[in-house]
C-alpha cells in the first residue's frame, strides 16, 4: 500500500495564468473606481470613522440652515401672515397657560410670542357652535386643547408601541404592521373635528420628520441610522426592500393626510389676529376619509382577506372578494361613526341629511373605494384609494 500513489481527482496545473489587475477572470475589462473613491482606500478605520462623523455633522448643519433659513422665511411669508414661526408656535401651544402668559408679558415679548385672546368667541360663533366647541373655547382654551390633543396622541403612541413589541415574537409582519393603522384611527378619527387645522399641521410636521429620519437611515449617518434600521427591520415587507427608502410608514401618513388637506382647501376659513385662516366654522366627513380608508378599510381587507379569502377576483392580482367585502364594511361603519360624532359634537356640518340617506351615500362611497382597492394591484393603495374615497364622500356630500 505504501508504494501506491494517491490518484488525484483534480488535474494538476503547473503553469497557472497570472491574475490580471485590469481584467476579470472571464477576460472583461475591470471597471476602475473613480478618483473620489480611490482616496478612501488608503484610510485607516479611525480616519474613516472621523470622516463619516464630520460628513454627518455637515449634513445636519446644512439641514438646520435650510430649516431656519429658507423654510422659516417661506412659512413666515405664506402661512403665518408675516409672524415669526417659533414665537407663533410657542403662543399657539402654550398661550393659555397662566404662568407662561405672565412670563411673556413680564419680559415684554408680546411682539414675538403672540398670546391668544381669552374666550375668543363672537356672538355668531357662540350661537352656531356645539358643546365640544364651547368646551374648547370657554373651558380649556384653544392652546390648552391643543396640548390635551398632543398628550392624547402621545398616549396612543406609547400604548401602540407596547402592543407592537409584545406581538413581535408571536405574529407575522403584516399583523404587526396593522397595529400602526389602528393607532392612526384612534389618534385622528375622534380628534380631527376638534381642531382640523392643528391635526393637518401635526400630520405635515410628522411627515417631514419621517422623511428626514429615513434620509438619515438610508444615508447611514451616525448616530441615528443604526438605531432606526434596527427599529424598522421587523416591520418591513417586500415593497420596502425594493429601494433604499422604507415607504410604508410614509405612505400611511400621506394617505391619512391628503384627504384632510384637500378638505381644508375647499372649506371657508375664519380666525382672528395671528390665527386668521386657522379656524374652520364647519366640519365634514371627508376630513377623516383618509384615516377611515387607510386605518380601517386597508387593515380589514388585509386581515380578513389573508385568513378567509377563498374567492379571488377574476382580473387577478391576488385580491379576494372576502377582503373587499371586509374593506367596504369597515369603511361604511367608520363613515357612519364619523357622521354620528359630527352630529353629537354639535359642529356646523355640510348637510343635515336623514340617516337613511346618509346610510345609502356612505354605502355607495365605501363600495366604490373597495372596488378601487380590489382593482388596484400594481400601485400603492395607501395613497390612491384614500383620494378616491375622498372624491366619493365629497362628491356625494356624505
N, C-alpha and C positions, 0 to 999 in steps of 0.2 A: 504493500500500500504506500510505503514511503517513496517508492520510485515512480508512482503515477502522478502525473501533473494534473492540477485542477483545470477543468475546462471553463474558459471564460464565455459567458453568455453575451457580453457586450464587446464588440470588436475593438481591438486596441489600436487607437490612432496615435501615431508617433508625432506627426507634424500638424499641430493644430494651427488654424489660421489666427493671426494676431487680431485682437479686438480693436476695432477702429473707434476713435473718439468722435468721428464725424459721420459714421454710418451706423444704422441699426443692423441687427443680425440678419434681417431679410434683405439688406442692401439699400434701403431707402435712406435719404439724407436726413440726419437729425435736425430737429428744429432748435435753433440756437436761442438761448434766453436773451431777453432784452437787456440793454446796458443798465437800466434802472434796477433790474432784479439781480444782475450779476454782482452788484456791490454788496448785497446782503449775504452772499455765500461765504464771505470771509469773516462775518461777525461771530463772536462768541455768544453763548447762551445769555450771559449777563448783558452784553451790549444789545442783543436783540430785544430783551425784556425792557431795557431802558428806552429804546426807540419806540417800542409798542406803547408804553405808558406816555411818552411825550406826544406821540401821534393822537392817543386818546384825549389827552389834555387839550390839544389843539382843536380837535373836533368839538369837544364840549364848549370850549371858549367861542368857537365860531357860531354854534347853535345859540349860545347865550346872547351873543351880539346881535344875531338875527332877530331873536325874540324881543330883546329890549330895545332894538333899533327899529328895523323895518316893520315888524309885526305890530309893535306897540304904537307906532305912528299911524299905521293903517287903521287899527281899531279905534284910536282916538278920533280920527277924522270921519270915518264912515259908520261907526256903530255907537259911539258914546257922545255924540254932539259936542266934540272938542273937549271932553273931560278926560283927565289922565287916568289910564286903566287901573293902575294899582290903587290909587286913592278911591276911585269909583268902586272897585271890588271890595275894599275894606268897609265902606259905607253900605254897600249892597248886602253884605253878610252880617256885619256887626253893628249896624247903625241904630238898632233898637235896644241895645244893652245899655243900661243907665251909666255904669262906670265908664264905658267906652265913650259915650257921648260927652260925659264930663271931662274926660282927658282930652278929647279933641277940642272942646271949647276952651279949656284952660290953656292949652298950647296954641290956641288961635290957628288951627289947621282946617277950618271950615272950607276954605277955598280949595284945598286939596282933597280932603276926605269929606265928601258931601253927605250930610246926615239926612235921612228921610224925615218927612213930616210925620208927626204923630196923628193917628186916626185920619189918614188922608182919604176921606170918604166925602164925596159931594152928595147932595140930596138925591139926584137922579140915580147914581150908582147904588146908594143905600136902598132905594125902593126896589131896584131890579135884582139885587144880589140875594143869594140864598144863605143858609145858616153857616156853611163852610166858609164862604167869603166873609161873612160878618165875623166869624171866629178868627180868621186870618187878619183882618184889618183892625178890629177893635180890641180883641183879647190878647193875641200874641204879638201882632205887628208883622209887617211884611218880611223884614230881615230876620226876626226870630223864627218865623215859619220856615224860611229857607234853611236855617240852622237845624231845625227839627227834621226837615226832609233829609239833610245831609247825615244826621245821626241815624235816621231810619234806614237809609241806603247802606251806610257802613255796617249796621247791624245785620242786614240781609246778606251782605258780602261775607261777613265773618261766619254766620251760620251756614251759608252755602259752601264755603271752603272747608269747614269742618265736615260737612256731609260728603263732599268730594273726596277728602283724604280718607275717610272711613270706607268709601266704596272702591278705592283704587286697587286694593288687593283682591276684590271679590268679583266685580262686574266688568264687562267688556268696555272698550274705549267709547263706543257710541252711547252707551247708557250713562257713563260718567259725564260725557260732554253735554247731555241734555239737562243736567243739573244747572248748568250755566244759563240755559234757555229759561228754565223755571225761575231762576234768580232775576232775570230781566223782567219777567212778568210780575213777580212780587214787588220789584222796585218801582216800575213805571206805570203799571196799569192803574193802581189806586192814586198815585201821586201826580200824574201828568196834569189832570184837571185842576189841581190845587194851584199850581204855578207853571203854566205851559212854557213860558219863555225861559224860566230857570231850568226846567228839565231839558229844553233844547240846548241851552248854554252848557249844561253839565255833560250832555252827550257829545257836543262838539269838543269840549276840553278833554274828555276821556278818549275820544278817537284820536286827537292829536298826541296825547301821551302814549297811547298804544302804538301809534306809528313810530314815534321816536324810540320807544323801548325795543320794538322789533328791528329798527335800524341798528341800534347798538348791538343787539344779539346777532343779527346777520353779519355785521362787520367785525364781530368778535372783539369788541372794545372792552377792555377791563375798566372797572371791576364788575360791571353788571352782566356782561354777556354770558358768562358761565352759569351764574345763578338762574338767569332767565331761561337758558337752554334746558337746565335740569328740571325746572318747574313745568315747562311746556311739553317735554318729551312724552309723558304718559297720556297726553290728550290730543295728539296729532294723528291724522289719518293720511290716506294716500294723496289727497288733494294738497295737503300741506307739504308733502315731500317732493312736489314737482318743481319747486323753486326755493330760493333762499328765504323767502318771507312766509311766515305762518299766517295764513289768511283767515282761518276760521273765526277767531275772536274779533278780527277787524270787520269782516262781513256781517257778523252778528250785530255789532254796534251800528253799522251802516244801515242794515235792514230795519232796525228799530228807529233810527234817527230820521231817515229820509222822509217817511210819511209825516212825521211831526213837523219837520222843516217846511215841507210843501204846504201843510195846513196853515202854518203861521204866515206863509207868504200870500195866502188867499183871504185871510181874515183881516178886518179893520183893527187898528191898534189904538191904544189910549195911554194915559200916564201923564204925570206931572213933573215939571222941572227936569232933573237929570235922568228921570225914568220915563221920559216921553218916548212912546213907542214900545215900552217894555211891559205893558199891561194889555190884556185882552178882555173886552166886555162880554164875549160869548165863548162857548166851548162847543165842540162837535166830536162825534165818534171817530172821524177819520184821523184825529190826532194820535190815537192809540192803535191804529190798524197795523202798523209795523210790529209793535210788541205782540199783538194778537197773532199775527201771521207767523213770525219767527219763533216766538216763545212758546206758543201752544200748538198751532197748526203743524209746524215742521216737526216738533217733538212728538206729537201724537202720531203723525204719519210714519215716522221712523220707528218708534217703539212698537206700534201695533203692526205695521207692515212687515217688520223683520220677524216677528213671532207668529203672527196669524195670517200673513199674506199668502194665500194659496192660488189666487186667480190673478194673473198678470194682464196688463193692458195689451191690446193687440199690436200696438206700434213699437213694442219692445222698450228697452231702457231699464228693465228691472223693477219698475214701479208696480205696486199691486193695487187692486180695486179696494181691498180692505183698508190699506193705508190711506187711500184717497178719501174714503168714507170717514175714517177717523179724523183726517185733516179738516174736512168740511164740518163735522160735528163739533170739533174743538173750537174752530173759528166762529161758528154760529153761536155757540154758548158764550164765548168771550165777548162777542159783539153785543149780545143781549145783556150781559153783565155791565159792559161799558155804558150802554144806554140807560140801564137801571141806576147806576151810580151817578150818571149825569142828571137824572130826574131827582134822585134822593138828595143829592148835594145842593140842588136848587140853583144851579148856574143857568143863566140865559142860554138856551140851546138854539141850534139852527132850525129846528122844527119841533112841533108838538103833535106828531102823528099818533094815531091809535096804536095800541100794542099789536093788534092783528096785522096792521100794515107794516109795522116795524119788524115783526117776525118774518113776514114774506120778503121784505127787502134784504134783511140780514141773511136769509137762506139763499137768495139769488147771489149775493156777493160772495158768500162762503163757497157756494158751488162753483162759481167761475174761477175763484182763486185756487180751489182744489184741482179743477181741470187743468189750469195753467201749470200747477206744480207737477201734475202727472205727465203732461206733455213735455215739460222742460227737463230733458235728460242730459243735455250737454253743457248747460251753463250752471252758474251758482244760484240756486233758488233762494238763498238768504237775501239776495238783493233784488232780483227781478220780481218774485212773487209778492213781496210787500208793496211794491209800487203798483202792481196790478190790483191788489186788494184795495189800496188807497183810491185808485181810479174808480173802482166799483162802488165803494162806500160813498165817495164824494159825488159820483155821477147819479147814484140812486137816492142821494140825500137821506142816508140812514139816520 
